[in-house]
Amino acid sequence: MRAVGYVRQIDKLGRLVLPSDIRKSLGITSGVDSVEFFLDNESVVIRKYRPACVFCGEAENIITYKDQSVCASCIEELKGAR
């Protein structure tokens, strides 16, 4: 992880602004993409959200079914489990 040296104030509602060059480098489009937050000891990690398969964790070829993300491989495996 590289340090970029930005300091941002958190407003009264707990919001903060991600600098535009960070959003650009992560491919985050305002109003389109989501981010996810993780705690790592005393640090907060923010990354672009990518849905992943609920079964195997794969993030490629994802299909959403009844609000759940499932990859194409697991769908094929489930078809064979009938």
Biopython code that builds the backbone (N, CA, C, O; Angstrom):
import numpy as np
from Bio.PDB.StructureBuilder import StructureBuilder

atoms = [
    (1, "MET", "N", (0.852, -1.162, 0.000)),
    (1, "MET", "CA", (0.000, 0.000, 0.000)),
    (1, "MET", "C", (0.902, 1.230, 0.000)),
    (1, "MET", "O", (1.870, 1.302, 0.757)),
    (2, "ARG", "N", (0.575, 2.191, -0.853)),
    (2, "ARG", "CA", (1.383, 3.408, -0.906)),
    (2, "ARG", "C", (0.664, 4.557, -0.230)),
    (2, "ARG", "O", (-0.556, 4.678, -0.336)),
    (3, "ALA", "N", (1.398, 5.389, 0.452)),
    (3, "ALA", "CA", (0.829, 6.569, 1.113)),
    (3, "ALA", "C", (0.696, 7.683, 0.088)),
    (3, "ALA", "O", (1.622, 7.941, -0.681)),
    (4, "VAL", "N", (-0.456, 8.345, 0.078)),
    (4, "VAL", "CA", (-0.662, 9.434, -0.871)),
    (4, "VAL", "C", (-0.736, 10.787, -0.198)),
    (4, "VAL", "O", (-0.637, 11.804, -0.886)),
    (5, "GLY", "N", (-0.905, 10.849, 1.105)),
    (5, "GLY", "CA", (-0.792, 12.092, 1.840)),
    (5, "GLY", "C", (-1.964, 13.049, 1.779)),
    (5, "GLY", "O", (-1.750, 14.261, 1.800)),
    (6, "TYR", "N", (-3.184, 12.565, 1.705)),
    (6, "TYR", "CA", (-4.355, 13.440, 1.734)),
    (6, "TYR", "C", (-4.942, 13.458, 3.133)),
    (6, "TYR", "O", (-4.970, 12.436, 3.819)),
    (7, "VAL", "N", (-5.406, 14.614, 3.549)),
    (7, "VAL", "CA", (-6.125, 14.750, 4.815)),
    (7, "VAL", "C", (-7.476, 15.355, 4.482)),
    (7, "VAL", "O", (-7.549, 16.372, 3.792)),
    (8, "ARG", "N", (-8.538, 14.744, 4.962)),
    (8, "ARG", "CA", (-9.897, 15.235, 4.715)),
    (8, "ARG", "C", (-10.644, 15.322, 6.032)),
    (8, "ARG", "O", (-10.503, 14.458, 6.897)),
    (9, "GLN", "N", (-11.436, 16.367, 6.177)),
    (9, "GLN", "CA", (-12.289, 16.564, 7.351)),
    (9, "GLN", "C", (-13.546, 15.712, 7.191)),
    (9, "GLN", "O", (-14.104, 15.626, 6.097)),
    (10, "ILE", "N", (-13.985, 15.092, 8.261)),
    (10, "ILE", "CA", (-15.249, 14.354, 8.273)),
    (10, "ILE", "C", (-16.326, 15.323, 8.722)),
    (10, "ILE", "O", (-16.170, 15.972, 9.757)),
    (11, "ASP", "N", (-17.429, 15.440, 7.963)),
    (11, "ASP", "CA", (-18.467, 16.406, 8.309)),
    (11, "ASP", "C", (-19.342, 15.898, 9.460)),
    (11, "ASP", "O", (-19.131, 14.797, 9.968)),
    (12, "LYS", "N", (-20.309, 16.697, 9.860)),
    (12, "LYS", "CA", (-21.155, 16.381, 11.017)),
    (12, "LYS", "C", (-21.988, 15.119, 10.812)),
    (12, "LYS", "O", (-22.414, 14.495, 11.784)),
    (13, "LEU", "N", (-22.222, 14.742, 9.571)),
    (13, "LEU", "CA", (-22.981, 13.526, 9.279)),
    (13, "LEU", "C", (-22.081, 12.301, 9.096)),
    (13, "LEU", "O", (-22.566, 11.221, 8.760)),
    (14, "GLY", "N", (-20.762, 12.466, 9.317)),
    (14, "GLY", "CA", (-19.822, 11.353, 9.211)),
    (14, "GLY", "C", (-19.332, 11.090, 7.808)),
    (14, "GLY", "O", (-18.744, 10.040, 7.549)),
    (15, "ARG", "N", (-19.561, 12.032, 6.883)),
    (15, "ARG", "CA", (-19.157, 11.844, 5.489)),
    (15, "ARG", "C", (-17.761, 12.407, 5.253)),
    (15, "ARG", "O", (-17.309, 13.318, 5.947)),
    (16, "LEU", "N", (-17.094, 11.838, 4.256)),
    (16, "LEU", "CA", (-15.828, 12.389, 3.804)),
    (16, "LEU", "C", (-15.772, 12.302, 2.299)),
    (16, "LEU", "O", (-16.506, 11.520, 1.695)),
    (17, "VAL", "N", (-14.911, 13.093, 1.682)),
    (17, "VAL", "CA", (-14.780, 13.126, 0.231)),
    (17, "VAL", "C", (-13.489, 12.416, -0.157)),
    (17, "VAL", "O", (-12.418, 12.723, 0.367)),
    (18, "LEU", "N", (-13.603, 11.458, -1.086)),
    (18, "LEU", "CA", (-12.409, 10.817, -1.641)),
    (18, "LEU", "C", (-11.880, 11.722, -2.747)),
    (18, "LEU", "O", (-12.628, 12.076, -3.658)),
    (19, "PRO", "N", (-10.619, 12.100, -2.686)),
    (19, "PRO", "CA", (-10.066, 12.971, -3.723)),
    (19, "PRO", "C", (-10.245, 12.380, -5.121)),
    (19, "PRO", "O", (-10.197, 11.163, -5.304)),
    (20, "SER", "N", (-10.453, 13.259, -6.104)),
    (20, "SER", "CA", (-10.753, 12.816, -7.464)),
    (20, "SER", "C", (-9.641, 11.956, -8.059)),
    (20, "SER", "O", (-9.936, 11.003, -8.780)),
    (21, "ASP", "N", (-8.372, 12.261, -7.782)),
    (21, "ASP", "CA", (-7.318, 11.435, -8.381)),
    (21, "ASP", "C", (-7.276, 10.037, -7.775)),
    (21, "ASP", "O", (-6.846, 9.101, -8.449)),
    (22, "ILE", "N", (-7.709, 9.862, -6.525)),
    (22, "ILE", "CA", (-7.821, 8.523, -5.941)),
    (22, "ILE", "C", (-8.978, 7.782, -6.603)),
    (22, "ILE", "O", (-8.847, 6.609, -6.954)),
    (23, "ARG", "N", (-10.117, 8.471, -6.775)),
    (23, "ARG", "CA", (-11.257, 7.838, -7.454)),
    (23, "ARG", "C", (-10.879, 7.429, -8.876)),
    (23, "ARG", "O", (-11.234, 6.339, -9.322)),
    (24, "LYS", "N", (-10.173, 8.285, -9.577)),
    (24, "LYS", "CA", (-9.758, 7.968, -10.948)),
    (24, "LYS", "C", (-8.814, 6.771, -10.980)),
    (24, "LYS", "O", (-8.958, 5.893, -11.830)),
    (25, "SER", "N", (-7.857, 6.729, -10.067)),
    (25, "SER", "CA", (-6.885, 5.629, -10.079)),
    (25, "SER", "C", (-7.537, 4.297, -9.731)),
    (25, "SER", "O", (-7.051, 3.248, -10.155)),
    (26, "LEU", "N", (-8.631, 4.316, -8.966)),
    (26, "LEU", "CA", (-9.348, 3.082, -8.620)),
    (26, "LEU", "C", (-10.490, 2.787, -9.590)),
    (26, "LEU", "O", (-11.147, 1.752, -9.480)),
    (27, "GLY", "N", (-10.727, 3.695, -10.537)),
    (27, "GLY", "CA", (-11.815, 3.489, -11.496)),
    (27, "GLY", "C", (-13.178, 3.640, -10.866)),
    (27, "GLY", "O", (-14.125, 2.966, -11.269)),
    (28, "ILE", "N", (-13.295, 4.521, -9.875)),
    (28, "ILE", "CA", (-14.567, 4.746, -9.177)),
    (28, "ILE", "C", (-15.278, 5.926, -9.823)),
    (28, "ILE", "O", (-14.735, 7.029, -9.890)),
    (29, "THR", "N", (-16.500, 5.688, -10.300)),
    (29, "THR", "CA", (-17.308, 6.732, -10.915)),
    (29, "THR", "C", (-18.377, 7.182, -9.928)),
    (29, "THR", "O", (-19.144, 6.364, -9.420)),
    (30, "SER", "N", (-18.425, 8.487, -9.656)),
    (30, "SER", "CA", (-19.402, 9.038, -8.715)),
    (30, "SER", "C", (-20.819, 8.742, -9.184)),
    (30, "SER", "O", (-21.129, 8.904, -10.364)),
    (31, "GLY", "N", (-21.679, 8.311, -8.271)),
    (31, "GLY", "CA", (-23.066, 8.023, -8.585)),
    (31, "GLY", "C", (-23.290, 6.685, -9.261)),
    (31, "GLY", "O", (-24.434, 6.299, -9.502)),
    (32, "VAL", "N", (-22.201, 5.958, -9.579)),
    (32, "VAL", "CA", (-22.328, 4.668, -10.269)),
    (32, "VAL", "C", (-21.770, 3.543, -9.409)),
    (32, "VAL", "O", (-22.449, 2.548, -9.152)),
    (33, "ASP", "N", (-20.531, 3.709, -8.968)),
    (33, "ASP", "CA", (-19.840, 2.657, -8.226)),
    (33, "ASP", "C", (-20.038, 2.794, -6.720)),
    (33, "ASP", "O", (-20.418, 3.851, -6.216)),
    (34, "SER", "N", (-19.771, 1.707, -6.026)),
    (34, "SER", "CA", (-19.817, 1.680, -4.564)),
    (34, "SER", "C", (-18.436, 1.333, -4.039)),
    (34, "SER", "O", (-17.607, 0.783, -4.763)),
    (35, "VAL", "N", (-18.193, 1.655, -2.780)),
    (35, "VAL", "CA", (-16.948, 1.280, -2.120)),
    (35, "VAL", "C", (-17.301, 0.470, -0.882)),
    (35, "VAL", "O", (-18.408, 0.572, -0.354)),
    (36, "GLU", "N", (-16.350, -0.334, -0.424)),
    (36, "GLU", "CA", (-16.549, -1.083, 0.810)),
    (36, "GLU", "C", (-15.448, -0.720, 1.784)),
    (36, "GLU", "O", (-14.340, -0.366, 1.381)),
    (37, "PHE", "N", (-15.758, -0.810, 3.071)),
    (37, "PHE", "CA", (-14.855, -0.426, 4.138)),
    (37, "PHE", "C", (-14.499, -1.652, 4.968)),
    (37, "PHE", "O", (-15.353, -2.496, 5.239)),
    (38, "PHE", "N", (-13.240, -1.745, 5.367)),
    (38, "PHE", "CA", (-12.766, -2.815, 6.230)),
    (38, "PHE", "C", (-11.937, -2.221, 7.345)),
    (38, "PHE", "O", (-11.270, -1.205, 7.149)),
    (39, "LEU", "N", (-11.970, -2.837, 8.508)),
    (39, "LEU", "CA", (-11.074, -2.472, 9.595)),
    (39, "LEU", "C", (-9.892, -3.412, 9.579)),
    (39, "LEU", "O", (-10.059, -4.629, 9.495)),
    (40, "ASP", "N", (-8.694, -2.855, 9.658)),
    (40, "ASP", "CA", (-7.455, -3.626, 9.704)),
    (40, "ASP", "C", (-6.653, -3.082, 10.874)),
    (40, "ASP", "O", (-5.892, -2.125, 10.735)),
    (41, "ASN", "N", (-6.840, -3.716, 12.039)),
    (41, "ASN", "CA", (-6.278, -3.209, 13.296)),
    (41, "ASN", "C", (-6.791, -1.791, 13.536)),
    (41, "ASN", "O", (-7.979, -1.610, 13.801)),
    (42, "GLU", "N", (-5.932, -0.792, 13.450)),
    (42, "GLU", "CA", (-6.366, 0.585, 13.691)),
    (42, "GLU", "C", (-6.504, 1.387, 12.401)),
    (42, "GLU", "O", (-6.544, 2.617, 12.440)),
    (43, "SER", "N", (-6.577, 0.711, 11.271)),
    (43, "SER", "CA", (-6.696, 1.382, 9.979)),
    (43, "SER", "C", (-8.033, 1.034, 9.325)),
    (43, "SER", "O", (-8.597, -0.036, 9.552)),
    (44, "VAL", "N", (-8.518, 1.958, 8.516)),
    (44, "VAL", "CA", (-9.705, 1.721, 7.705)),
    (44, "VAL", "C", (-9.232, 1.571, 6.265)),
    (44, "VAL", "O", (-8.517, 2.426, 5.742)),
    (45, "VAL", "N", (-9.640, 0.473, 5.630)),
    (45, "VAL", "CA", (-9.292, 0.222, 4.237)),
    (45, "VAL", "C", (-10.555, 0.468, 3.414)),
    (45, "VAL", "O", (-11.623, -0.061, 3.724)),
    (46, "ILE", "N", (-10.420, 1.274, 2.367)),
    (46, "ILE", "CA", (-11.530, 1.558, 1.460)),
    (46, "ILE", "C", (-11.138, 1.029, 0.095)),
    (46, "ILE", "O", (-10.055, 1.335, -0.405)),
    (47, "ARG", "N", (-12.020, 0.227, -0.521)),
    (47, "ARG", "CA", (-11.737, -0.253, -1.862)),
    (47, "ARG", "C", (-13.015, -0.276, -2.684)),
    (47, "ARG", "O", (-14.121, -0.305, -2.144)),
    (48, "LYS", "N", (-12.842, -0.263, -3.990)),
    (48, "LYS", "CA", (-13.981, -0.317, -4.889)),
    (48, "LYS", "C", (-14.702, -1.642, -4.673)),
    (48, "LYS", "O", (-14.075, -2.700, -4.614)),
    (49, "TYR", "N", (-16.020, -1.571, -4.558)),
    (49, "TYR", "CA", (-16.811, -2.774, -4.321)),
    (49, "TYR", "C", (-16.964, -3.568, -5.611)),
    (49, "TYR", "O", (-17.335, -3.028, -6.653)),
    (50, "ARG", "N", (-16.675, -4.840, -5.520)),
    (50, "ARG", "CA", (-16.885, -5.788, -6.611)),
    (50, "ARG", "C", (-17.677, -6.956, -6.042)),
    (50, "ARG", "O", (-17.191, -7.654, -5.151)),
    (51, "PRO", "N", (-18.886, -7.181, -6.541)),
    (51, "PRO", "CA", (-19.650, -8.319, -6.018)),
    (51, "PRO", "C", (-18.909, -9.626, -6.271)),
    (51, "PRO", "O", (-18.250, -9.785, -7.299)),
    (52, "ALA", "N", (-19.019, -10.550, -5.343)),
    (52, "ALA", "CA", (-18.345, -11.843, -5.456)),
    (52, "ALA", "C", (-19.346, -12.960, -5.198)),
    (52, "ALA", "O", (-20.365, -12.762, -4.536)),
    (53, "CYS", "N", (-19.045, -14.112, -5.721)),
    (53, "CYS", "CA", (-19.902, -15.292, -5.587)),
    (53, "CYS", "C", (-20.069, -15.661, -4.113)),
    (53, "CYS", "O", (-19.096, -15.704, -3.359)),
    (54, "VAL", "N", (-21.308, -15.926, -3.714)),
    (54, "VAL", "CA", (-21.576, -16.291, -2.323)),
    (54, "VAL", "C", (-21.040, -17.674, -1.976)),
    (54, "VAL", "O", (-20.882, -18.002, -0.800)),
    (55, "PHE", "N", (-20.761, -18.486, -2.991)),
    (55, "PHE", "CA", (-20.265, -19.834, -2.740)),
    (55, "PHE", "C", (-18.740, -19.926, -2.726)),
    (55, "PHE", "O", (-18.157, -20.500, -1.806)),
    (56, "CYS", "N", (-18.095, -19.356, -3.754)),
    (56, "CYS", "CA", (-16.645, -19.546, -3.884)),
    (56, "CYS", "C", (-15.830, -18.257, -3.747)),
    (56, "CYS", "O", (-14.607, -18.316, -3.621)),
    (57, "GLY", "N", (-16.483, -17.103, -3.770)),
    (57, "GLY", "CA", (-15.767, -15.839, -3.626)),
    (57, "GLY", "C", (-15.224, -15.269, -4.922)),
    (57, "GLY", "O", (-14.624, -14.195, -4.913)),
    (58, "GLU", "N", (-15.418, -15.960, -6.036)),
    (58, "GLU", "CA", (-14.950, -15.482, -7.350)),
    (58, "GLU", "C", (-15.642, -14.163, -7.698)),
    (58, "GLU", "O", (-16.819, -13.981, -7.388)),
    (59, "ALA", "N", (-14.913, -13.239, -8.344)),
    (59, "ALA", "CA", (-15.477, -11.931, -8.684)),
    (59, "ALA", "C", (-15.659, -11.752, -10.186)),
    (59, "ALA", "O", (-16.020, -10.661, -10.625)),
    (60, "GLU", "N", (-15.421, -12.791, -10.989)),
    (60, "GLU", "CA", (-15.589, -12.716, -12.439)),
    (60, "GLU", "C", (-16.848, -13.466, -12.853)),
    (60, "GLU", "O", (-17.247, -14.429, -12.199)),
    (61, "ASN", "N", (-17.467, -13.024, -13.935)),
    (61, "ASN", "CA", (-18.670, -13.665, -14.492)),
    (61, "ASN", "C", (-19.768, -13.831, -13.443)),
    (61, "ASN", "O", (-20.310, -14.922, -13.264)),
    (62, "ILE", "N", (-20.085, -12.745, -12.757)),
    (62, "ILE", "CA", (-21.074, -12.765, -11.679)),
    (62, "ILE", "C", (-22.473, -12.491, -12.223)),
    (62, "ILE", "O", (-22.672, -11.594, -13.042)),
    (63, "ILE", "N", (-23.421, -13.267, -11.759)),
    (63, "ILE", "CA", (-24.831, -13.088, -12.076)),
    (63, "ILE", "C", (-25.557, -12.873, -10.758)),
    (63, "ILE", "O", (-25.306, -13.585, -9.786)),
    (64, "THR", "N", (-26.454, -11.899, -10.720)),
    (64, "THR", "CA", (-27.231, -11.650, -9.507)),
    (64, "THR", "C", (-28.567, -12.374, -9.629)),
    (64, "THR", "O", (-29.307, -12.177, -10.592)),
    (65, "TYR", "N", (-28.863, -13.211, -8.642)),
    (65, "TYR", "CA", (-30.106, -13.963, -8.614)),
    (65, "TYR", "C", (-30.722, -13.817, -7.235)),
    (65, "TYR", "O", (-30.123, -14.216, -6.236)),
    (66, "LYS", "N", (-31.917, -13.247, -7.179)),
    (66, "LYS", "CA", (-32.621, -13.009, -5.913)),
    (66, "LYS", "C", (-31.704, -12.319, -4.900)),
    (66, "LYS", "O", (-31.568, -12.765, -3.760)),
    (67, "ASP", "N", (-31.082, -11.227, -5.337)),
    (67, "ASP", "CA", (-30.187, -10.399, -4.512)),
    (67, "ASP", "C", (-28.935, -11.122, -4.033)),
    (67, "ASP", "O", (-28.301, -10.678, -3.076)),
    (68, "GLN", "N", (-28.568, -12.215, -4.673)),
    (68, "GLN", "CA", (-27.339, -12.935, -4.334)),
    (68, "GLN", "C", (-26.447, -12.996, -5.568)),
    (68, "GLN", "O", (-26.939, -13.171, -6.683)),
    (69, "SER", "N", (-25.146, -12.854, -5.375)),
    (69, "SER", "CA", (-24.188, -12.935, -6.471)),
    (69, "SER", "C", (-23.671, -14.367, -6.583)),
    (69, "SER", "O", (-23.216, -14.956, -5.602)),
    (70, "VAL", "N", (-23.748, -14.920, -7.801)),
    (70, "VAL", "CA", (-23.288, -16.282, -8.052)),
    (70, "VAL", "C", (-22.484, -16.272, -9.347)),
    (70, "VAL", "O", (-22.906, -15.672, -10.335)),
    (71, "CYS", "N", (-21.321, -16.938, -9.347)),
    (71, "CYS", "CA", (-20.489, -16.975, -10.559)),
    (71, "CYS", "C", (-20.998, -18.055, -11.507)),
    (71, "CYS", "O", (-21.723, -18.966, -11.109)),
    (72, "ALA", "N", (-20.601, -17.930, -12.766)),
    (72, "ALA", "CA", (-21.030, -18.878, -13.802)),
    (72, "ALA", "C", (-20.593, -20.304, -13.475)),
    (72, "ALA", "O", (-21.336, -21.248, -13.743)),
    (73, "SER", "N", (-19.405, -20.479, -12.903)),
    (73, "SER", "CA", (-18.915, -21.825, -12.562)),
    (73, "SER", "C", (-19.805, -22.496, -11.526)),
    (73, "SER", "O", (-20.144, -23.671, -11.659)),
    (74, "CYS", "N", (-20.179, -21.753, -10.500)),
    (74, "CYS", "CA", (-21.029, -22.325, -9.453)),
    (74, "CYS", "C", (-22.436, -22.597, -9.974)),
    (74, "CYS", "O", (-23.078, -23.558, -9.549)),
    (75, "ILE", "N", (-22.921, -21.763, -10.889)),
    (75, "ILE", "CA", (-24.231, -22.021, -11.494)),
    (75, "ILE", "C", (-24.201, -23.343, -12.246)),
    (75, "ILE", "O", (-25.132, -24.141, -12.136)),
    (76, "GLU", "N", (-23.128, -23.583, -13.017)),
    (76, "GLU", "CA", (-22.999, -24.856, -13.736)),
    (76, "GLU", "C", (-22.921, -26.025, -12.779)),
    (76, "GLU", "O", (-23.518, -27.075, -13.017)),
    (77, "GLU", "N", (-22.181, -25.840, -11.694)),
    (77, "GLU", "CA", (-22.059, -26.910, -10.681)),
    (77, "GLU", "C", (-23.396, -27.196, -10.030)),
    (77, "GLU", "O", (-23.732, -28.353, -9.775)),
    (78, "LEU", "N", (-24.170, -26.138, -9.759)),
    (78, "LEU", "CA", (-25.494, -26.315, -9.159)),
    (78, "LEU", "C", (-26.457, -27.024, -10.118)),
    (78, "LEU", "O", (-27.298, -27.815, -9.692)),
    (79, "LYS", "N", (-26.326, -26.735, -11.401)),
    (79, "LYS", "CA", (-27.161, -27.427, -12.384)),
    (79, "LYS", "C", (-26.925, -28.923, -12.352)),
    (79, "LYS", "O", (-27.865, -29.702, -12.510)),
    (80, "GLY", "N", (-25.682, -29.335, -12.148)),
    (80, "GLY", "CA", (-25.343, -30.747, -12.103)),
    (80, "GLY", "C", (-25.715, -31.425, -10.792)),
    (80, "GLY", "O", (-25.683, -32.652, -10.700)),
    (81, "ALA", "N", (-26.068, -30.640, -9.777)),
    (81, "ALA", "CA", (-26.387, -31.183, -8.459)),
    (81, "ALA", "C", (-27.851, -31.616, -8.357)),
    (81, "ALA", "O", (-28.276, -32.107, -7.311)),
    (82, "ARG", "N", (-28.605, -31.445, -9.404)),
    (82, "ARG", "CA", (-30.029, -31.797, -9.342)),
    (82, "ARG", "C", (-30.228, -33.229, -9.104)),
    (82, "ARG", "O", (-31.367, -33.690, -9.025)),
]
sb = StructureBuilder()
sb.init_structure("model")
sb.init_model(0)
sb.init_chain("A")
sb.init_seg("    ")
for serial, (resi, resn, name, xyz) in enumerate(atoms, 1):
    if name == "N":
        sb.init_residue(resn, " ", resi, " ")
    sb.init_atom(name, np.array(xyz, "f"), 0.0, 1.0, " ", f" {name:<3s}", serial, name[0])
structure = sb.get_structure()
